[in-house]
Amino acid sequence: LACAPGRSSVGAPRVAVAMGAAKSACAGGCFSGLRTVRKQDDADWLDPFSDASATAAQKAEPLRVAVAGAAGQIGYALLPMIASGEMFGKGQRVILQCLDLNLPQVIENMRGLEMELQDGDFPLLREAFFTVDDAKAFKDADYVILLGAFPQQEGKERREIMEKNTMIFRTMGHAIETCANKECKVLTVAHPACTNALLCAYYAPSRPKENFFALSRLEQNRVAGQIAQRASASADDVRNVAVWGVSPSARRADLDTCTVKGKPLFSALYKEDDRKWLEQELAPDVLQRGASIHQARKATCALSAARAIVGHMRDLHCGTRPGIFSSMGVWSDGNEYGIADGLVFSMPVVCQGRGRWHMAGGLVVGKETRERLKEAERELLGDRELARELGRKHGLQLAQMSKAAPPPAGR
C-alpha cells in the first residue's frame, strides 16, 4: 500500500485518491445508539444504486475525484470502480484527476491507464486526466484519496519513516489547502494511515479536521469476509464489525457488536470449535492477510484495498444504511470512549451522506478491547509528539496538533 518517498508530488482535484462492544446485544441484534435493522428501515434508505437515486445524481454536477498515486496497482484496480459508479452511486458522474510521480516509467503507466479508461465505455466518466502537477490534480477536488506513503520496512527506524512521511504529507496538505474544494474530504490509505491523516490535516490548517479520514475499512472487510465464510453466509450478512485505533501494532476488531444475518455473532457461531476459532485464530489470520496475499500473488492486495476504499467513500458520500455503522479513522475530539482529543483514530461511525458523519454512540467497550484501544492511543500519541519534534526540526509549525478547534455543528 506504500509508494516511494517522492510521492509527495501526487495529488488530485475534487476527489483525491492516495496512497470495536455492544451496550445490549438482544436477540434481534439491536445496539444502543443504533437503530435495529428492519425491512422497513432498509426500504426507507435511498439506495445509491436505485433508479430514483440515479435520476437525482444525473442532474447534479460531476464530482471531481483526485487520485494520488494513481499509476500503481491499487490505482489500476480503483479507477474503474470509481468510473463505473461503485463509489458514488448509479447515476453520479465523475471527473478523475489523477496524480503520480514525474518518472519516465510512471508517466508511461499513466498514459496506458488513461487510454484504458477512454476505451472502457464508462458512461459516468465525464473526464479523466493524468498529471505530475499536484496543483492541477487537486484543483477543486471534492474528494481526495491519498494512496501512497513512505513504506514501513524491516530495519527502518520509526523516526526515519515518520520524517519521510512528514515531508510527503506536508506537500499533500499544502496542495489541499491551496487548491481543493473548501469542503473536500480527504482519505489516507497507506499505513500508518491515522498518523498520515493527522499530518495531512495539520498542513491544511484552514480545512476542518473532521474532513480528514484514515482507512480502516480493509481490516473491517477482512474480518467480515472470514466470518462470512465460517458461517456459510455472504459478506453483506456480516454487519457492525468495529475496528478501533488502527495503530501499527494494535489492530484488532471488536466482535461484540457484530451480527450475522441479524443475530449476534456469538449466537450464529456458537459451537466450541467456532469459539476457539474466533478467540485464537481469526485475529492472527487477519493480521497476516496482506502478507499471505503477497506471498500467493507476488504482488500487493490491490483489489481488496481498492474495494475497501470504495466502501469507505460510498458510505461517506451516500450514507450508511439504518442500523449499520462503518469503521473509519476520524477526528477524535468529543468522543464518548475516553480517547484523547487531537488524534485521527478508527471508531464506529454513522454517515448521513455528502461527507457528514457522527460517531456511533452508546457502545459498551469490553475490558480486553479497552486495553487494546488504550494501547493504540499511546502509539498514536507517540507518533503525534514525534511529528511535532520533526516539524520543529524542519521549521514547520505544528503547535495546533494537540489543540483542535471544536468540531462544527453536524460535522
C-alpha positions, 0 to 999 in steps of 0.5 A: 500500500506504500509508494516511494518517498517522492510521492509527495508530488501526487495529488488530485482535484475534487476527489483525491485518491492516495496512497470495536462492544455492544451496550445490549446485544438482544436477540434481534441484534439491536445496539444502543445508539443504533437503530435495529435493522428492519425491512422497513428501515432498509426500504426507507434508505435511498439506495445509491444504486436505485433508479430514483437515486440515479435520476437525482445524481444525473442532474447534479454536477460531476464530482471531481475525484483526485487520485494520488498515486494513481499509476500503481496497482491499487490505482489500476484496480480503483479507477474503474470502480470509481468510473463505473459508479461503485463509489458514488452511486448509479447515476453520479458522474465523475471527473478523475484527476489523477496524480503520480510521480514525474518518472519516465516509467510512471508517466508511461503507466499513466498514459496506458491507464488513461487510454484504458479508461477512454476505451472502457465505455464508462458512461459516468466518466465525464473526464479523466486526466493524468498529471505530475502537477499536484496543483492541477490534480487537486484543483477543486477536488471534492474528494481526495484519496491519498494512496501512497506513503513512505513504506514501513520496512524491516530495519527502518527506524520509526523516526526515519519513516515518520520524517519521510512521511512528514515531508510527503504529507506536508506537500499533500496538505499544502496542495489541499489547502491551496487548491481543493474544494473548501469542503473536500474530504480527504482519505489516507490509505497507506499505513500508518494511515491515522498518523498520515491523516493527522499530518495531512490535516495539520498542513491544511490548517484552514480545512476542518479536521473532521474532513480528514479520514484514515482507512480502516475499512480493509481490516473491517472487510477482512474480518467480515469476509472470514466470518462470512465464510465460517458461517456459510453466509455472504459478506453483506450478512456480516454487519457492525464489525468495529475496528478501533485505533488502527495503530501499527501494532494494535489492530484488532476488531471488536466482535461484540457488536457484530451480527450475522444475518441479524443475530449476534455473532456469538449466537450464529457461531456458537459451537466450541470449535467456532469459539476457539476459532474466533478467540485464537485464530481469526485475529492472527489470520487477519493480521497476516492477510496482506502478507499471505496475499503477497506471498500467493500473488507476488504482488500487493492486495490491490483489489481488496484495498481498492474495494475497501476504499470504495466502501469507505467513500460510498458510505461517506458520500451516500450514507450508511444504511439504518442500523449499520455503522462503518469503521473509519479513522476520524477526528477524535475530539468529543468522543464518548470512549475516553480517547484523547482529543487531537488524534485521527483514530478508527471508531464506529461511525454513522454517515448521513451522506455528502461527507457528514458523519457522527460517531456511533454512540452508546457502545459498551467497550469490553475490558480486553478491547479497552486495553487494546484501544488504550494501547493504540492511543499511546502509539498514536500519541507517540507518533503525534509528539514525534511529528511535532519534534520533526516539524520543529526540526524542519521549521514547520509549525505544528503547535495546533496538533494537540489543540483542535478547534471544536468540531462544527455543528453536524460535522 
